[in-house]
């Protein structure tokens, strides 16, 4: 019986260690996103910032992609300010192209 309890204890310790590593990795990613967001918010106009907030709420993954794209453009000096129309154009580029289907009935 003692061996079984020892195995359970070891497995529990392994699971706790894995969970802690996952939590620290996730926290690090969240911190990087927050830093990017802070940098990008300085170049967004009021309307663009409002649009970004809506996007962040509705589509968080797309918002992170947008942050990365804007962050790279800011660091390379390509962008000084981003207005609402420029943000719309960037979002259009991030969206996958949709195929239009035309059905013909006979």
Backbone bond lengths (Angstrom), bond angles and torsions (degrees), N, CA, C in turn:
res aa  C-N    CA-C-N  psi(-1)  N-CA   C-N-CA  omega(-1)  CA-C   N-CA-C  phi
1 X - - - 1.454 - - 1.522 112.09 -
2 X 1.308 117.20 -33.43 1.456 121.36 -177.28 1.527 111.17 -65.40
3 X 1.356 117.59 -35.90 1.462 121.91 179.38 1.527 110.95 -64.77
4 X 1.295 116.77 -39.81 1.473 121.18 179.63 1.525 110.10 -64.91
5 X 1.311 116.23 -43.96 1.468 120.11 178.67 1.524 110.84 -63.97
6 X 1.326 116.88 -37.95 1.463 121.39 178.64 1.537 110.05 -65.10
7 X 1.325 116.78 -42.52 1.468 120.69 177.95 1.533 111.38 -63.21
8 X 1.318 116.25 -41.60 1.462 120.57 177.79 1.522 111.18 -61.66
9 X 1.328 115.70 -43.00 1.456 120.59 -179.10 1.533 110.53 -64.68
10 X 1.332 117.03 -43.43 1.465 120.92 179.04 1.528 111.08 -63.54
11 X 1.323 115.95 -42.54 1.468 120.01 179.86 1.529 110.49 -64.39
12 X 1.315 117.00 -40.33 1.460 121.77 178.26 1.529 110.24 -63.24
13 X 1.334 116.95 -42.29 1.468 120.68 177.67 1.523 111.23 -62.88
14 X 1.347 116.91 -41.04 1.464 120.71 177.78 1.524 111.09 -61.77
15 X 1.314 115.85 -45.40 1.461 120.26 -179.72 1.526 111.52 -63.50
16 X 1.319 116.89 -40.06 1.460 120.52 178.39 1.529 110.91 -65.24
17 X 1.325 117.06 -40.28 1.465 121.22 178.41 1.522 110.61 -63.96
18 X 1.335 116.65 -44.03 1.465 120.72 178.38 1.521 111.02 -61.67
19 X 1.314 115.97 -41.26 1.472 120.21 -179.52 1.523 110.77 -65.11
20 X 1.332 117.08 -40.74 1.459 120.73 178.80 1.522 111.24 -64.72
21 X 1.336 117.32 -40.05 1.462 120.88 177.94 1.530 110.87 -64.50
22 X 1.324 116.03 -41.85 1.467 120.05 178.94 1.524 110.66 -64.57
23 X 1.325 116.30 -41.52 1.467 120.45 179.63 1.529 111.24 -64.34
24 X 1.326 116.76 -41.49 1.465 118.97 -179.25 1.522 110.63 -69.00
25 X 1.331 118.36 -36.53 1.459 121.44 177.15 1.513 111.37 -66.05
26 X 1.315 116.77 -41.52 1.467 121.06 178.21 1.523 110.71 -66.35
27 X 1.312 117.26 -39.93 1.465 120.84 178.70 1.522 110.59 -64.08
28 X 1.315 116.75 -37.49 1.461 120.94 179.05 1.527 110.45 -66.24
29 X 1.318 116.93 -41.46 1.472 120.91 177.86 1.521 110.22 -64.12
30 X 1.327 117.74 -43.40 1.459 121.49 178.80 1.524 110.91 -61.68
31 X 1.315 117.04 -37.18 1.463 120.84 178.92 1.531 110.48 -66.97
32 X 1.328 116.79 -41.97 1.461 120.36 178.52 1.528 110.98 -63.61
33 X 1.324 116.58 -40.20 1.469 120.85 178.08 1.520 110.03 -64.00
34 X 1.332 116.87 -41.57 1.460 120.41 179.47 1.533 111.20 -63.77
35 X 1.326 116.95 -39.70 1.470 120.34 178.37 1.531 111.05 -65.67
36 X 1.326 116.10 -42.77 1.466 120.32 177.37 1.526 110.79 -61.90
37 X 1.323 115.30 -43.44 1.463 120.74 -179.27 1.521 110.73 -61.33
38 X 1.311 116.83 -41.80 1.462 121.27 179.11 1.529 110.95 -62.47
39 X 1.331 116.14 -42.42 1.460 120.34 179.59 1.535 110.90 -66.28
40 X 1.327 116.95 -42.09 1.464 121.27 -175.81 1.528 111.57 -73.03
41 X 1.315 117.74 -35.12 1.466 120.66 -177.48 1.525 112.78 -60.78
42 X 1.315 117.37 -25.50 1.473 120.66 -179.79 1.520 112.72 -70.18
43 X 1.326 117.42 -24.06 1.467 119.75 -177.53 1.526 112.73 -100.07
44 X 1.317 118.03 -7.67 1.464 121.05 -179.19 1.527 110.94 -84.53
45 X 1.329 115.63 139.60 1.459 119.74 173.10 1.526 108.42 -75.05
46 X 1.321 116.39 173.04 1.462 120.66 -177.20 1.529 111.56 -60.21
47 X 1.328 116.93 -45.39 1.476 121.25 179.61 1.532 110.85 -65.09
48 X 1.336 115.89 -42.23 1.465 119.96 -179.59 1.530 110.43 -65.77
49 X 1.324 116.35 -37.38 1.458 120.63 178.16 1.529 110.87 -65.45
50 X 1.314 115.72 -38.52 1.470 120.50 177.12 1.531 110.20 -64.41
51 X 1.329 116.36 -43.64 1.463 120.81 178.63 1.531 110.20 -63.18
52 X 1.324 117.04 -41.17 1.465 120.52 178.31 1.536 110.48 -62.21
53 X 1.321 117.11 -41.64 1.467 120.42 178.51 1.520 111.80 -60.72
54 X 1.334 116.00 -41.82 1.469 120.01 177.44 1.528 110.79 -64.81
55 X 1.316 115.83 -42.20 1.465 120.42 179.66 1.525 110.80 -63.85
56 X 1.315 116.16 -41.37 1.464 121.17 -179.54 1.521 111.10 -61.88
57 X 1.324 115.75 -36.94 1.461 120.00 179.18 1.525 111.63 -72.39
58 X 1.323 116.26 -44.90 1.463 120.65 -174.12 1.531 113.01 -81.78
59 X 1.327 117.25 -40.37 1.462 121.72 -175.58 1.531 110.68 -136.95
60 X 1.324 117.62 79.85 1.466 120.55 -175.64 1.530 113.81 -59.62
61 X 1.326 118.09 -36.09 1.467 119.95 -179.44 1.522 111.52 -65.59
62 X 1.325 116.18 -42.62 1.460 120.50 178.03 1.522 110.19 -65.44
63 X 1.326 117.06 -36.84 1.468 120.96 178.74 1.530 110.45 -62.57
64 X 1.318 117.63 -39.48 1.462 120.66 178.94 1.528 109.93 -67.66
65 X 1.334 117.37 -40.49 1.465 120.49 176.75 1.523 110.48 -60.38
66 X 1.320 115.68 -42.28 1.464 120.81 179.08 1.526 110.67 -63.62
67 X 1.329 116.87 -42.20 1.464 120.87 178.22 1.521 111.35 -59.54
68 X 1.318 116.16 -44.24 1.456 120.08 -179.36 1.527 110.31 -63.69
69 X 1.316 116.48 -44.66 1.461 121.03 179.35 1.526 111.32 -61.66
70 X 1.323 116.64 -47.29 1.464 120.64 179.13 1.525 111.48 -66.59
71 X 1.320 117.02 -39.50 1.462 120.78 179.26 1.523 111.63 -60.84
72 X 1.326 116.45 -42.62 1.461 120.32 178.17 1.525 110.98 -64.84
73 X 1.341 116.38 -41.57 1.463 120.24 -179.63 1.526 110.85 -66.12
74 X 1.310 117.21 -37.03 1.464 121.04 179.42 1.527 109.91 -68.10
75 X 1.314 117.26 -44.30 1.463 121.07 -178.17 1.522 112.48 -65.54
76 X 1.332 116.66 -32.04 1.460 118.99 178.79 1.523 112.10 -85.89
77 X 1.325 116.91 -4.78 1.456 121.05 177.36 1.514 114.38 82.58
78 X 1.312 117.77 15.85 1.453 121.67 -179.25 1.520 112.10 -78.27
79 X 1.327 117.03 -25.42 1.467 121.52 -174.75 1.520 109.54 -125.93
80 X 1.328 115.47 133.64 1.471 121.07 173.50 1.526 110.31 -106.63
81 X 1.339 116.67 -46.30 1.458 121.64 175.12 1.529 108.47 -138.75
82 X 1.326 114.97 152.54 1.459 120.72 179.90 1.522 107.49 -125.87
83 X 1.334 115.62 119.71 1.455 119.15 176.38 1.537 109.04 -95.58
84 X 1.317 115.33 -179.74 1.455 121.03 -175.08 1.530 111.62 -62.27
85 X 1.326 118.04 -42.01 1.469 120.91 -178.71 1.527 111.26 -65.30
86 X 1.320 117.19 -40.76 1.464 120.25 178.14 1.522 110.62 -64.65
87 X 1.324 116.30 -38.29 1.462 120.67 178.07 1.528 110.70 -65.28
88 X 1.330 116.66 -40.82 1.469 120.75 176.65 1.529 110.57 -59.53
89 X 1.340 116.02 -44.54 1.463 120.01 179.95 1.526 111.84 -62.43
90 X 1.322 116.42 -40.84 1.469 119.98 177.54 1.522 111.23 -63.96
91 X 1.322 115.96 -40.24 1.460 119.85 179.39 1.528 111.24 -65.83
92 X 1.322 116.78 -36.89 1.468 120.31 177.89 1.531 110.49 -63.30
93 X 1.342 116.31 -36.88 1.459 119.72 178.89 1.522 112.02 -70.03
94 X 1.333 116.76 -29.00 1.464 120.18 -179.67 1.520 112.76 -76.29
95 X 1.319 117.13 -26.27 1.456 120.52 -177.55 1.524 110.33 -76.12
96 X 1.322 116.19 139.18 1.465 118.38 176.90 1.529 110.13 -68.35
97 X 1.317 115.11 147.97 1.459 119.01 -179.79 1.514 109.40 -71.69
98 X 1.312 115.27 135.56 1.451 120.89 180.00 1.523 108.87 -98.85
99 X 1.292 114.42 139.78 1.458 119.45 177.60 1.518 108.97 -88.78
100 X 1.303 116.05 136.67 1.456 120.41 177.14 1.516 107.94 -96.21
101 X 1.292 114.52 131.89 1.448 120.05 179.17 1.514 109.54 -109.22
102 X 1.297 115.67 137.73 1.449 120.31 178.31 1.518 106.55 -117.40
103 X 1.334 115.33 120.09 1.447 120.17 -179.26 1.534 109.04 -98.92
104 X 1.310 113.63 133.78 1.458 118.93 177.70 1.518 106.78 -116.21
105 X 1.317 115.56 123.82 1.471 120.29 178.83 1.527 109.28 -101.96
106 X 1.283 114.75 141.15 1.467 119.86 179.16 1.490 110.78 -115.28
